[in-house]
């Protein structure tokens, strides 16, 4: 599988391939760490607006540049932060999804994690046209016109808004593709360091092996 960025798309993206992983319920220690992190974040957010969070602000700007209204279609990281600010803490789902959400909150950027065996052919990160859409994890049809998204031979499957059902990772998954939507302001070496840290923590929980790269 190759991952490419369309010529008309600006920005940096992180790609991690995982093989021979075991996805299940998050270990109790991880659940506790994620819960404590959310409680601490909730306190930090009491006196903050969403625009004060640099990652949220930068991704709102990315949405605007592609023609997506961020007040109508919020970046996924902003949706997570709004939940935490309200005290609506995330419940455990599975180890891969739980870590994906933790990384998003920790680094203030959108993440997507997908079952690589459900991805058909190569992957392209592009801006959607009027025909691009998929069934989202929320059960709704997600229209991707003017929205940044990832697609394969079957069509779109992920975005920094809401991901699709088709490529959702589950406890049966043994391979995964992690897409990291870096802040536009980040430098390449900083991106590489982040991918290394993300990969190491993911493998500590799931076993297996990984390869990662920065695309721009």
Backbone as a printed PyTorch tensor [residue, N CA C, xyz], in Angstrom:
tensor([[[  0.8360,  -1.2010,   0.0000],
         [  0.0000,   0.0000,   0.0000],
         [  0.8740,   1.2550,   0.0000]],

        [[  0.6030,   2.1660,  -0.9170],
         [  1.2690,   3.4550,  -0.9440],
         [  0.2970,   4.5360,  -0.4740]],

        [[  0.8230,   5.5760,   0.1480],
         [  0.0090,   6.7220,   0.5530],
         [  0.5890,   7.9540,  -0.1210]],

        [[ -0.2690,   8.6970,  -0.8160],
         [  0.1580,   9.8710,  -1.5690],
         [ -0.6780,  11.0820,  -1.1790]],

        [[ -0.1160,  12.2550,  -1.3790],
         [ -0.8330,  13.5080,  -1.1340],
         [ -1.0550,  14.1870,  -2.4800]],

        [[ -2.2800,  14.5670,  -2.7690],
         [ -2.5960,  15.2250,  -4.0270],
         [ -1.8110,  16.5290,  -4.1710]],

        [[ -1.5070,  16.8920,  -5.4150],
         [ -0.6640,  18.0550,  -5.6790],
         [ -1.2580,  19.3520,  -5.1740]],

        [[ -2.5850,  19.4330,  -5.1240],
         [ -3.2220,  20.6830,  -4.6960],
         [ -3.4570,  20.7520,  -3.1930]],

        [[ -2.8930,  19.8060,  -2.4390],
         [ -3.0670,  19.7730,  -0.9760],
         [ -1.7680,  20.2140,  -0.3130]],

        [[ -1.8510,  21.2150,   0.5600],
         [ -0.6980,  21.6870,   1.3210],
         [ -0.7500,  21.1140,   2.7330]],

        [[  0.4150,  21.0270,   3.3670],
         [  0.4530,  20.5600,   4.7400],
         [  1.2980,  19.3180,   4.9050]],

        [[  1.4420,  18.8750,   6.1520],
         [  2.2100,  17.6840,   6.4770],
         [  1.2880,  16.6430,   7.1030]],

        [[  1.5340,  15.3830,   6.7630],
         [  0.7160,  14.2910,   7.2570],
         [  1.6270,  13.1630,   7.7300]],

        [[  1.2570,  12.5450,   8.8300],
         [  2.0090,  11.4120,   9.3340],
         [  1.3040,  10.1120,   8.9880]],

        [[  2.0810,   9.1240,   8.5730],
         [  1.5410,   7.8160,   8.2200],
         [  2.2870,   6.7530,   9.0260]],

        [[  1.5330,   5.9070,   9.7300],
         [  2.1300,   4.7840,  10.4510],
         [  1.4070,   3.5080,  10.0210]],

        [[  2.1760,   2.5100,   9.6150],
         [  1.6300,   1.1900,   9.3050],
         [  1.9610,   0.2520,  10.4680]],

        [[  0.9530,  -0.4340,  10.9800],
         [  1.1630,  -1.4160,  12.0360],
         [  0.8440,  -2.8100,  11.5000]],

        [[  1.6600,  -3.7840,  11.8660],
         [  1.4200,  -5.1740,  11.4940],
         [  1.4640,  -6.0670,  12.7300]],

        [[  0.7270,  -7.1760,  12.6690],
         [  0.7330,  -8.2020,  13.7220],
         [  0.3580,  -7.6310,  15.0920]],

        [[ -0.6360,  -6.7410,  15.1020],
         [ -1.0860,  -6.1450,  16.3570],
         [ -2.2470,  -6.9490,  16.9450]],

        [[ -2.4780,  -6.7650,  18.2420],
         [ -3.6120,  -7.3790,  18.9320],
         [ -4.4330,  -6.2710,  19.5760]],

        [[ -5.6420,  -6.0670,  19.0790],
         [ -6.5400,  -5.0290,  19.5900],
         [ -7.5450,  -5.6690,  20.5400]],

        [[ -7.7790,  -5.0500,  21.6720],
         [ -8.7450,  -5.5560,  22.6360],
         [ -9.2050,  -4.4460,  23.5480]],

        [[ -9.7030,  -4.7880,  24.7210],
         [-10.0270,  -3.7670,  25.7150],
         [ -8.7350,  -3.1140,  26.1870]],

        [[ -8.7870,  -1.8300,  26.4460],
         [ -7.5930,  -1.1500,  26.9450],
         [ -7.1990,  -1.7020,  28.3070]],

        [[ -5.9020,  -1.9050,  28.5470],
         [ -5.4550,  -2.3180,  29.8750],
         [ -5.9080,  -1.3200,  30.9340]],

        [[ -6.1400,  -1.8000,  32.1360],
         [ -6.6540,  -0.9340,  33.1980],
         [ -5.7560,   0.2640,  33.4400]],

        [[ -4.4380,   0.0570,  33.3550],
         [ -3.5090,   1.1690,  33.5710],
         [ -3.7060,   2.2570,  32.5170]],

        [[ -3.9430,   1.8440,  31.2550],
         [ -4.1730,   2.8150,  30.1890],
         [ -5.5020,   3.5340,  30.3950]],

        [[ -6.5300,   2.7900,  30.7780],
         [ -7.8250,   3.4220,  31.0560],
         [ -7.6840,   4.4810,  32.1410]],

        [[ -6.9380,   4.1340,  33.1970],
         [ -6.7520,   5.0930,  34.2850],
         [ -5.9840,   6.3180,  33.8430]],

        [[ -4.9570,   6.1150,  33.0390],
         [ -4.1510,   7.2450,  32.5530],
         [ -4.9800,   8.1730,  31.6840]],

        [[ -5.7880,   7.5900,  30.7970],
         [ -6.6140,   8.3970,  29.9040],
         [ -7.6730,   9.1630,  30.7010]],

        [[ -8.2480,   8.5050,  31.7020],
         [ -9.2590,   9.1730,  32.5330],
         [ -8.6460,  10.3500,  33.2910]],

        [[ -7.4880,  10.1430,  33.9040],
         [ -6.8270,  11.2190,  34.6360],
         [ -6.4520,  12.3740,  33.7190]],

        [[ -6.0140,  12.0390,  32.5120],
         [ -5.6570,  13.0780,  31.5430],
         [ -6.8820,  13.9140,  31.1890]],

        [[ -8.0260,  13.2580,  30.9950],
         [ -9.2480,  13.9920,  30.6650],
         [ -9.6910,  14.8920,  31.8190]],

        [[ -9.5680,  14.3940,  33.0460],
         [ -9.9570,  15.2070,  34.2030],
         [ -9.0680,  16.4390,  34.3350]],

        [[ -7.7650,  16.2520,  34.1070],
         [ -6.8350,  17.3820,  34.1570],
         [ -7.1360,  18.3780,  33.0430]],

        [[ -7.4140,  17.8570,  31.8530],
         [ -7.7290,  18.7090,  30.7130],
         [ -9.0200,  19.4860,  30.9510]],

        [[ -9.9820,  18.8330,  31.5630],
         [-11.2600,  19.4840,  31.8840],
         [-11.0250,  20.7230,  32.7530]],

        [[-10.1510,  20.6130,  33.7380],
         [ -9.8420,  21.7510,  34.6010],
         [ -9.1260,  22.8500,  33.8270]],

        [[ -8.2030,  22.4580,  32.9500],
         [ -7.4510,  23.4380,  32.1530],
         [ -8.3580,  24.2080,  31.1960]],

        [[ -9.4230,  23.5570,  30.7470],
         [-10.2960,  24.1640,  29.7390],
         [-11.3720,  25.0770,  30.3270]],

        [[-11.5030,  25.1020,  31.6410],
         [-12.5780,  25.8840,  32.2590],
         [-12.5660,  27.3410,  31.8250]],

        [[-11.3880,  27.9250,  31.7290],
         [-11.2690,  29.3450,  31.3930],
         [-10.7430,  29.5730,  29.9810]],

        [[-10.8500,  28.5380,  29.1140],
         [-10.3470,  28.6680,  27.7550],
         [-11.4740,  28.5860,  26.7390]],

        [[-11.2790,  29.3000,  25.6380],
         [-12.1440,  29.1530,  24.4760],
         [-11.4590,  28.2240,  23.4860]],

        [[-12.2150,  27.6570,  22.5790],
         [-11.6240,  26.7460,  21.6020],
         [-10.5350,  27.4310,  20.7670]],

        [[-10.7240,  28.7100,  20.4980],
         [ -9.7430,  29.4400,  19.6860],
         [ -8.4060,  29.6100,  20.4040]],

        [[ -8.4000,  29.3730,  21.7240],
         [ -7.1650,  29.4950,  22.4880],
         [ -6.2990,  28.2400,  22.4080]],

        [[ -6.8290,  27.1590,  21.8370],
         [ -6.0800,  25.9150,  21.6880],
         [ -5.4290,  25.9440,  20.3090]],

        [[ -4.1110,  25.9550,  20.2660],
         [ -3.4140,  26.2160,  19.0040],
         [ -3.7650,  25.1960,  17.9190]],

        [[ -3.8280,  23.9190,  18.2710],
         [ -4.1540,  22.9070,  17.2690],
         [ -5.5400,  23.0810,  16.6930]],

        [[ -6.5000,  23.3980,  17.5470],
         [ -7.8710,  23.6370,  17.0900],
         [ -7.9010,  24.8510,  16.1710]],

        [[ -7.2420,  25.9370,  16.5830],
         [ -7.2250,  27.1560,  15.7710],
         [ -6.5920,  26.9010,  14.4040]],

        [[ -5.4840,  26.1520,  14.3840],
         [ -4.8100,  25.8910,  13.1110],
         [ -5.6620,  25.0110,  12.2050]],

        [[ -6.3560,  24.0270,  12.7890],
         [ -7.1730,  23.1630,  11.9490],
         [ -8.4670,  23.8180,  11.4960]],

        [[ -8.9640,  24.7680,  12.2590],
         [-10.0840,  25.5720,  11.7630],
         [ -9.6420,  26.3370,  10.5070]],

        [[ -8.4070,  26.8580,  10.5500],
         [ -7.8880,  27.6000,   9.4020],
         [ -7.7230,  26.6990,   8.1870]],

        [[ -7.2740,  25.4510,   8.4120],
         [ -7.1450,  24.5000,   7.3050],
         [ -8.5070,  24.2510,   6.6660]],

        [[ -9.5280,  24.0300,   7.4920],
         [-10.8770,  23.8060,   6.9690],
         [-11.3290,  24.9960,   6.1290]],

        [[-11.0790,  26.1980,   6.6240],
         [-11.4850,  27.3960,   5.8850],
         [-10.7850,  27.4850,   4.5310]],

        [[ -9.5090,  27.1220,   4.4960],
         [ -8.7430,  27.2190,   3.2550],
         [ -9.2590,  26.2740,   2.1820]],

        [[ -9.7740,  25.1090,   2.5900],
         [-10.3010,  24.1680,   1.5900],
         [-11.7470,  24.4890,   1.2170]],

        [[-12.3660,  25.4170,   1.9620],
         [-13.7480,  25.7980,   1.6680],
         [-14.7710,  25.1680,   2.5960]],

        [[-14.3190,  24.5450,   3.6860],
         [-15.2150,  23.9340,   4.6700],
         [-15.4580,  24.8990,   5.8130]],

        [[-16.7060,  25.0990,   6.1850],
         [-17.0710,  25.9980,   7.2830],
         [-16.8160,  25.2780,   8.6080]],

        [[-15.7820,  25.6930,   9.3990],
         [-15.4580,  24.9820,  10.6380],
         [-16.4820,  25.1810,  11.7570]],

        [[-17.3810,  26.1310,  11.6110],
         [-18.4310,  26.2880,  12.6150],
         [-19.5710,  25.3030,  12.3710]],

        [[-19.6310,  24.7710,  11.1420],
         [-20.6330,  23.7610,  10.8020],
         [-20.0410,  22.3540,  10.8370]],

        [[-18.8250,  22.2320,  10.3240],
         [-18.1160,  20.9560,  10.3210],
         [-16.8400,  21.1300,  11.1490]],

        [[-16.8860,  20.7440,  12.3900],
         [-15.7520,  20.9750,  13.2800],
         [-14.6740,  19.9120,  13.0850]],

        [[-13.3990,  20.3130,  13.1320],
         [-12.3370,  19.3100,  13.1440],
         [-12.5700,  18.3380,  14.2940]],

        [[-12.2430,  17.0660,  14.0880],
         [-12.5350,  16.0530,  15.0960],
         [-11.8970,  16.3700,  16.4420]],

        [[-10.7040,  16.9800,  16.4290],
         [-10.0540,  17.3090,  17.6870],
         [-10.8580,  18.3530,  18.4620]],

        [[-11.4690,  19.2940,  17.7530],
         [-12.2960,  20.2890,  18.4340],
         [-13.5210,  19.6350,  19.0610]],

        [[-14.1240,  18.6890,  18.3650],
         [-15.2860,  17.9820,  18.9180],
         [-14.9010,  17.2630,  20.2120]],

        [[-13.7090,  16.6500,  20.2410],
         [-13.2500,  15.9810,  21.4590],
         [-13.0460,  16.9840,  22.5930]],

        [[-12.3970,  18.1010,  22.2890],
         [-12.1480,  19.1100,  23.3120],
         [-13.4490,  19.6860,  23.8620]],

        [[-14.4410,  19.8820,  23.0170],
         [-15.7310,  20.4080,  23.4850],
         [-16.3980,  19.4270,  24.4470]],

        [[-16.2830,  18.1400,  24.1630],
         [-16.8390,  17.1360,  25.0710],
         [-16.1510,  17.1900,  26.4290]],

        [[-14.8310,  17.2620,  26.4110],
         [-14.0850,  17.2790,  27.6720],
         [-14.3910,  18.5460,  28.4600]],

        [[-14.4980,  19.6660,  27.7780],
         [-14.8130,  20.9340,  28.4490],
         [-16.1570,  20.8440,  29.1760]],

        [[-17.1070,  20.1140,  28.5910],
         [-18.4270,  19.9350,  29.2090],
         [-18.4340,  18.8510,  30.2880]],

        [[-17.3070,  18.1690,  30.4630],
         [-17.2540,  17.0820,  31.4270],
         [-17.8110,  15.7810,  30.9000]],

        [[-17.9890,  15.6870,  29.5750],
         [-18.4910,  14.4630,  28.9530],
         [-17.2870,  13.6000,  28.5510]],

        [[-16.7160,  12.9330,  29.5320],
         [-15.4850,  12.1870,  29.3000],
         [-15.7240,  10.9820,  28.3910]],

        [[-14.6950,  10.6470,  27.6200],
         [-14.7870,   9.5610,  26.6580],
         [-14.7750,   8.2170,  27.3760]],

        [[-15.7150,   7.3610,  27.0230],
         [-15.7530,   6.0130,  27.5900],
         [-14.8490,   5.0920,  26.7750]],

        [[-14.2370,   4.1030,  27.4240],
         [-13.3870,   3.1550,  26.6860],
         [-14.1740,   2.4450,  25.5850]],

        [[-13.5270,   2.2390,  24.4460],
         [-14.1510,   1.5440,  23.3190],
         [-13.3400,   0.2970,  22.9630]],

        [[-12.1660,   0.5030,  22.4060],
         [-11.1750,  -0.5620,  22.3040],
         [ -9.8040,   0.0940,  22.3720]],

        [[ -8.7690,  -0.7070,  22.5460],
         [ -7.4470,  -0.1440,  22.8100],
         [ -6.9440,   0.7730,  21.7010]],

        [[ -7.2430,   0.4390,  20.4370],
         [ -6.7720,   1.2620,  19.3230],
         [ -7.5040,   2.6020,  19.2720]],

        [[ -8.8160,   2.5620,  19.4010],
         [ -9.6180,   3.7940,  19.3790],
         [ -9.3070,   4.6590,  20.6000]],

        [[ -9.1730,   4.0250,  21.7630],
         [ -8.8800,   4.7880,  22.9800],
         [ -7.5550,   5.5300,  22.8560]],

        [[ -6.5280,   4.8550,  22.3420],
         [ -5.2360,   5.5180,  22.1650],
         [ -5.3150,   6.5940,  21.0980]],

        [[ -6.0440,   6.3410,  20.0370],
         [ -6.2050,   7.3320,  18.9730],
         [ -6.7930,   8.6270,  19.5320]],

        [[ -7.8320,   8.5030,  20.3690],
         [ -8.4470,   9.6870,  20.9740],
         [ -7.4930,  10.3680,  21.9560]],

        [[ -6.7600,   9.5690,  22.7050],
         [ -5.7820,  10.1290,  23.6490],
         [ -4.7180,  10.9400,  22.9080]],

        [[ -4.1860,  10.3780,  21.8240],
         [ -3.1860,  11.0990,  21.0410],
         [ -3.7490,  12.4160,  20.5080]],

        [[ -4.9970,  12.3870,  20.0390],
         [ -5.6060,  13.5950,  19.4840],
         [ -5.6980,  14.6860,  20.5420]],

        [[ -6.1360,  14.3170,  21.7450],
         [ -6.2410,  15.2910,  22.8380],
         [ -4.8600,  15.7710,  23.2820]],

        [[ -3.9140,  14.8690,  23.3420],
         [ -2.5650,  15.2100,  23.8140],
         [ -1.8570,  16.1650,  22.8590]],

        [[ -1.9840,  15.8950,  21.5560],
         [ -1.2340,  16.6750,  20.5690],
         [ -2.0630,  17.7760,  19.8990]],

        [[ -3.3580,  17.8570,  20.2210],
         [ -4.2480,  18.9270,  19.7340],
         [ -4.4760,  18.8740,  18.2300]],

        [[ -4.4790,  17.6830,  17.6470],
         [ -4.6650,  17.5530,  16.1990],
         [ -5.5730,  16.3690,  15.8870]],

        [[ -6.1760,  16.3470,  14.6990],
         [ -6.9890,  15.1950,  14.3010],
         [ -6.1170,  13.9710,  14.0020]],

        [[ -6.6380,  12.8130,  14.3400],
         [ -6.0130,  11.5290,  14.0290],
         [ -7.0680,  10.6320,  13.4020]],

        [[ -6.6240,   9.6640,  12.6190],
         [ -7.5260,   8.6290,  12.1270],
         [ -6.8150,   7.2940,  12.1710]],

        [[ -7.4990,   6.2430,  12.6600],
         [ -6.8960,   4.9130,  12.6520],
         [ -7.8570,   3.9450,  11.9770]],

        [[ -7.3220,   3.1250,  11.0680],
         [ -8.1520,   2.2990,  10.1940],
         [ -7.6030,   0.8740,  10.1170]],

        [[ -8.4980,  -0.0670,   9.9030],
         [ -8.1040,  -1.4560,   9.6620],
         [ -7.4900,  -1.5190,   8.2630]],

        [[ -6.1860,  -1.7560,   8.1930],
         [ -5.4990,  -1.7300,   6.8920],
         [ -5.9770,  -2.8330,   5.9580]],

        [[ -6.4800,  -3.9350,   6.5100],
         [ -6.9720,  -5.0200,   5.6610],
         [ -8.2840,  -4.6530,   4.9670]],

        [[ -8.9330,  -3.6060,   5.4290],
         [-10.1800,  -3.1550,   4.8080],
         [ -9.9320,  -2.0600,   3.7660]],

        [[ -8.6800,  -1.6220,   3.6550],
         [ -8.3150,  -0.6000,   2.6760],
         [ -7.9220,  -1.2910,   1.3730]],

        [[ -8.4980,  -0.8350,   0.2710],
         [ -8.2930,  -1.4550,  -1.0370],
         [ -7.3250,  -0.6170,  -1.8720]],

        [[ -6.1600,  -1.1810,  -2.1810],
         [ -5.2040,  -0.4740,  -3.0340],
         [ -4.4770,   0.6450,  -2.3210]],

        [[ -4.0390,   1.6310,  -3.0980],
         [ -3.2770,   2.7540,  -2.5570],
         [ -4.2060,   3.8260,  -1.9810]],

        [[ -3.6170,   4.6980,  -1.1770],
         [ -4.3680,   5.7500,  -0.4730],
         [ -3.9130,   7.1210,  -0.9700]],

        [[ -4.8730,   8.0020,  -1.1700],
         [ -4.5780,   9.3770,  -1.5690],
         [ -5.2560,  10.3380,  -0.6040]],

        [[ -4.5120,  11.3390,  -0.1500],
         [ -5.0790,  12.4180,   0.6660],
         [ -5.3600,  13.5910,  -0.2670]],

        [[ -6.6150,  13.9900,  -0.3380],
         [ -7.0270,  15.0100,  -1.3050],
         [ -8.1920,  15.8130,  -0.7350]],

        [[ -8.6430,  16.7920,  -1.5060],
         [ -9.8490,  17.5660,  -1.1640],
         [-10.9890,  17.0340,  -2.0140]],

        [[-12.1180,  16.7360,  -1.3830],
         [-13.2200,  16.0880,  -2.0740],
         [-13.9810,  16.9920,  -3.0230]],

        [[-14.6070,  16.3460,  -4.0290],
         [-15.5140,  17.0720,  -4.9150],
         [-16.9560,  16.8140,  -4.4710]],

        [[-17.9100,  17.2150,  -5.2800],
         [-19.3170,  17.1260,  -4.8840],
         [-19.8330,  15.6970,  -4.8200]],

        [[-19.0990,  14.7440,  -5.3990],
         [-19.5600,  13.3560,  -5.4030],
         [-19.0000,  12.5550,  -4.2300]],

        [[-18.0330,  13.0950,  -3.5020],
         [-17.3510,  12.3370,  -2.4530],
         [-18.1800,  12.2930,  -1.1730]],

        [[-18.3900,  11.0700,  -0.6580],
         [-19.1270,  10.9160,   0.5950],
         [-18.9180,   9.5040,   1.1230]],

        [[-19.3250,   9.2650,   2.3600],
         [-19.3430,   7.9150,   2.9380],
         [-20.2480,   7.8920,   4.1570]],

        [[-20.5470,   6.6810,   4.6260],
         [-21.3000,   6.5360,   5.8690],
         [-20.3270,   6.6890,   7.0230]],

        [[-20.5720,   7.6780,   7.8670],
         [-19.6740,   7.9610,   8.9680],
         [-19.8850,   7.0500,  10.1620]],

        [[-18.9360,   7.0990,  11.0840],
         [-19.0550,   6.3270,  12.3210],
         [-20.2730,   6.7480,  13.1290]],

        [[-20.7590,   7.9600,  12.8700],
         [-21.9570,   8.4470,  13.5640],
         [-23.2440,   7.9860,  12.8860]],

        [[-23.1220,   7.1630,  11.8260],
         [-24.2930,   6.6390,  11.1380],
         [-24.8800,   7.5700,  10.0980]],

        [[-24.2790,   8.7240,   9.9020],
         [-24.7900,   9.7020,   8.9500],
         [-23.9630,   9.6900,   7.6650]],

        [[-24.5820,  10.1430,   6.5840],
         [-23.8250,  10.3150,   5.3530],
         [-22.9580,  11.5630,   5.4920]],

        [[-21.6640,  11.3950,   5.3180],
         [-20.7170,  12.4980,   5.4300],
         [-20.3450,  12.9580,   4.0320]],

        [[-20.7500,  14.1630,   3.6900],
         [-20.4220,  14.7260,   2.3800],
         [-19.0710,  15.4220,   2.4720]],

        [[-18.1990,  15.1390,   1.5350],
         [-16.8020,  15.5640,   1.6100],
         [-16.4370,  16.6240,   0.5840]],

        [[-17.4310,  17.2970,   0.0250],
         [-17.1420,  18.3780,  -0.9090],
         [-16.3050,  19.4530,  -0.2270]],

        [[-15.1510,  19.7830,  -0.8070],
         [-14.2230,  20.7920,  -0.2990],
         [-13.6040,  20.4090,   1.0470]],

        [[-13.6830,  19.1200,   1.4100],
         [-13.1290,  18.6620,   2.6790],
         [-11.9280,  17.7410,   2.4400]],

        [[-10.8950,  17.9430,   3.2190],
         [ -9.7340,  17.0760,   3.1730],
         [-10.1430,  15.6680,   3.5900]],

        [[ -9.6620,  14.6540,   2.8610],
         [-10.0200,  13.2830,   3.2110],
         [ -9.0230,  12.2990,   2.6180]],

        [[ -9.0710,  11.0570,   3.1110],
         [ -8.2640,   9.9650,   2.5700],
         [ -9.1770,   9.0190,   1.8120]],

        [[ -8.7090,   8.5360,   0.6680],
         [ -9.5070,   7.6070,  -0.1280],
         [ -8.6330,   6.4750,  -0.6400]],

        [[ -9.2800,   5.3370,  -0.9740],
         [ -8.5780,   4.1950,  -1.5550],
         [ -9.2730,   3.7940,  -2.8440]],

        [[ -9.0520,   2.5660,  -3.3110],
         [ -9.6710,   2.1240,  -4.5530],
         [-11.1770,   2.0350,  -4.5070]],

        [[-11.7390,   1.9760,  -3.3060],
         [-13.1910,   1.9110,  -3.1380],
         [-13.8270,   3.2850,  -2.9560]],

        [[-12.9820,   4.2990,  -2.6960],
         [-13.5040,   5.6440,  -2.4650],
         [-13.0410,   6.2000,  -1.1300]],

        [[-13.6080,   7.3150,  -0.6870],
         [-13.2050,   7.9500,   0.5730],
         [-13.4700,   7.0440,   1.7760]],

        [[-12.6050,   7.1630,   2.7940],
         [-12.8230,   6.3730,   4.0080],
         [-12.4500,   7.1000,   5.2990]],

        [[-11.7990,   8.2410,   5.2220],
         [-11.4050,   8.9260,   6.4590],
         [-11.1930,  10.4020,   6.2400]],

        [[-11.3220,  11.1770,   7.3130],
         [-11.1150,  12.6240,   7.2310],
         [-10.8350,  13.1710,   8.6190]],

        [[-10.3500,  14.4140,   8.7070],
         [-10.1660,  15.0400,  10.0140],
         [-11.4820,  15.5690,  10.6010]],

        [[-12.6060,  15.1120,  10.0450],
         [-13.9330,  15.4740,  10.5580],
         [-14.5510,  14.2670,  11.2570]],

        [[-15.0190,  13.2970,  10.5050],
         [-15.5550,  12.0300,  11.0270],
         [-15.1250,  10.9210,  10.0770]],

        [[-14.6800,   9.7970,  10.6230],
         [-14.2390,   8.6830,   9.7840],
         [-15.4110,   7.8040,   9.3500]],

        [[-15.1150,   6.8740,   8.4310],
         [-16.1570,   6.0130,   7.8700],
         [-16.3100,   4.7200,   8.6600]],

        [[-17.4620,   4.0810,   8.4850],
         [-17.6930,   2.7610,   9.0710],
         [-16.8850,   1.6880,   8.3370]],

        [[-16.7140,   1.8780,   7.0320],
         [-16.1510,   0.8210,   6.1880],
         [-14.7840,   0.3390,   6.6550]],

        [[-13.9290,   1.2420,   7.0950],
         [-12.5650,   0.8660,   7.4500],
         [-12.3150,   0.9440,   8.9580]],

        [[-13.3800,   0.9410,   9.7470],
         [-13.2390,   1.0720,  11.2010],
         [-12.4060,  -0.0680,  11.7830]],

        [[-11.5450,   0.2650,  12.7190],
         [-10.7220,  -0.7370,  13.3820],
         [-11.5340,  -1.4060,  14.4870]],

        [[-11.2710,  -2.6900,  14.7130],
         [-12.0380,  -3.4590,  15.7000],
         [-11.1080,  -4.4350,  16.4150]],

        [[-11.6600,  -5.2160,  17.3130],
         [-10.8550,  -6.1880,  18.0520],
         [-10.4180,  -7.3620,  17.1780]],

        [[-10.9540,  -7.4380,  15.9620],
         [-10.5150,  -8.4680,  15.0170],
         [ -9.3510,  -7.9910,  14.1470]],

        [[ -9.0370,  -6.7180,  14.2100],
         [ -7.9990,  -6.1420,  13.3450],
         [ -6.6090,  -6.6100,  13.7740]],

        [[ -5.7760,  -6.9240,  12.7920],
         [ -4.3830,  -7.2920,  13.0590],
         [ -3.3920,  -6.3660,  12.3470]],

        [[ -3.8960,  -5.5070,  11.4680],
         [ -3.0760,  -4.4930,  10.8040],
         [ -3.8150,  -3.1630,  10.8910]],

        [[ -3.0720,  -2.0750,  10.8470],
         [ -3.7280,  -0.7630,  10.9500],
         [ -2.9280,   0.2950,  10.2070]],

        [[ -3.6530,   1.2990,   9.7640],
         [ -3.0700,   2.5040,   9.1790],
         [ -3.4440,   3.6710,  10.0740]],

        [[ -2.4410,   4.3910,  10.5520],
         [ -2.6550,   5.5670,  11.3840],
         [ -2.3450,   6.8040,  10.5530]],

        [[ -3.2900,   7.7240,  10.4520],
         [ -3.0770,   8.9810,   9.7420],
         [ -3.0640,  10.1130,  10.7640]],

        [[ -1.9950,  10.8890,  10.7490],
         [ -1.8090,  11.9860,  11.7000],
         [ -1.8560,  13.2990,  10.9220]],

        [[ -2.8000,  14.1670,  11.2850],
         [ -2.9680,  15.4560,  10.6030],
         [ -2.2300,  16.5320,  11.4030]],

        [[ -0.9640,  16.7240,  11.0680],
         [ -0.1220,  17.6370,  11.8300],
         [ -0.6250,  19.0810,  11.7590]],

        [[ -0.2500,  19.8650,  12.7730],
         [ -0.4630,  21.3070,  12.6890],
         [  0.3670,  21.8370,  11.5230]],

        [[ -0.1860,  22.7240,  10.7110],
         [  0.5970,  23.2840,   9.6010],
         [  1.8810,  23.9750,  10.0440]],

        [[  1.9110,  24.4530,  11.2930],
         [  3.0800,  25.1880,  11.7830],
         [  4.2400,  24.2760,  12.1970]],

        [[  4.0230,  22.9720,  12.2480],
         [  5.0510,  22.0590,  12.7440],
         [  6.1620,  21.8520,  11.7230]],

        [[  7.3860,  21.7120,  12.2220],
         [  8.5460,  21.4220,  11.3770],
         [  8.6730,  19.8990,  11.1990]],

        [[  9.3680,  19.4830,  10.1470],
         [  9.4810,  18.0610,   9.8110],
         [ 10.1240,  17.2370,  10.9120]],

        [[ 11.1740,  17.7790,  11.5660],
         [ 11.8280,  16.9980,  12.6250],
         [ 10.8990,  16.8050,  13.8160]],

        [[ 10.0950,  17.8100,  14.1160],
         [  9.1140,  17.7000,  15.1900],
         [  8.0680,  16.6400,  14.8490]],

        [[  7.6740,  16.5990,  13.5840],
         [  6.7100,  15.5940,  13.1320],
         [  7.2850,  14.1870,  13.2760]],

        [[  8.5490,  14.0110,  12.9000],
         [  9.1960,  12.7090,  13.0140],
         [  9.2550,  12.2520,  14.4700]],

        [[  9.6010,  13.1530,  15.3660],
         [  9.6720,  12.8140,  16.7880],
         [  8.3060,  12.4070,  17.3220]],

        [[  7.2670,  13.0910,  16.8830],
         [  5.9180,  12.7600,  17.3240],
         [  5.5160,  11.3700,  16.8330]],

        [[  5.7990,  11.0760,  15.5730],
         [  5.4500,   9.7610,  15.0360],
         [  6.1700,   8.6510,  15.7930]],

        [[  7.4280,   8.8730,  16.1430],
         [  8.1780,   7.8690,  16.8930],
         [  7.5410,   7.6140,  18.2530]],

        [[  7.1300,   8.6870,  18.9410],
         [  6.5120,   8.5450,  20.2570],
         [  5.1570,   7.8480,  20.1630]],

        [[  4.3740,   8.2220,  19.1500],
         [  3.0590,   7.6010,  18.9510],
         [  3.2180,   6.1100,  18.6580]],

        [[  4.1160,   5.7900,  17.7540],
         [  4.3440,   4.4040,  17.3600],
         [  4.7990,   3.5630,  18.5530]],

        [[  5.7400,   4.0840,  19.3310],
         [  6.2600,   3.3470,  20.4830],
         [  5.1510,   3.0320,  21.4840]],

        [[  4.3300,   4.0150,  21.7980],
         [  3.2660,   3.7930,  22.7790],
         [  2.2280,   2.8240,  22.2410]],

        [[  1.8930,   2.9480,  20.9560],
         [  0.9010,   2.0500,  20.3610],
         [  1.3920,   0.6050,  20.4060]],

        [[  2.6630,   0.3810,  20.0940],
         [  3.2120,  -0.9780,  20.0850],
         [  3.3500,  -1.5490,  21.4940]],

        [[  3.5730,  -0.6910,  22.4840],
         [  3.6350,  -1.1590,  23.8670],
         [  2.3140,  -1.8030,  24.2810]],

        [[  1.2130,  -1.2770,  23.7570],
         [ -0.1170,  -1.7870,  24.1070],
         [ -0.5240,  -2.9490,  23.2080]],

        [[ -0.1690,  -2.8750,  21.9100],
         [ -0.7120,  -3.8070,  20.9270],
         [  0.2840,  -4.8310,  20.3880]],

        [[  1.5700,  -4.6950,  20.7260],
         [  2.5580,  -5.5800,  20.1370],
         [  2.7380,  -5.2730,  18.6640]],

        [[  3.3750,  -6.2010,  17.9310],
         [  3.5390,  -6.0250,  16.5060],
         [  4.7180,  -5.1600,  16.1240]],

        [[  4.6930,  -4.6820,  14.8810],
         [  5.7640,  -3.8480,  14.3410],
         [  5.1530,  -2.6400,  13.6390]],

        [[  5.9890,  -1.6540,  13.3440],
         [  5.4710,  -0.4430,  12.6790],
         [  6.5100,   0.1600,  11.7430]],

        [[  6.0150,   0.9160,  10.7900],
         [  6.8180,   1.7650,   9.9160],
         [  6.1080,   3.1050,   9.8450]],

        [[  6.8780,   4.1920,   9.8310],
         [  6.2290,   5.5000,   9.7640],
         [  6.9930,   6.4620,   8.8750]],

        [[  6.2730,   7.4900,   8.4180],
         [  6.8550,   8.4800,   7.5260],
         [  6.0600,   9.7890,   7.5930]],

        [[  6.7170,  10.8640,   7.2200],
         [  6.0640,  12.1780,   7.1120],
         [  5.8670,  12.4740,   5.6300]],

        [[  4.6570,  12.8290,   5.2440],
         [  4.3560,  13.2120,   3.8810],
         [  4.0490,  14.7070,   3.8320]],

        [[  4.5730,  15.3960,   2.8250],
         [  4.2290,  16.8230,   2.6290],
         [  4.3240,  17.1760,   1.1690]]])
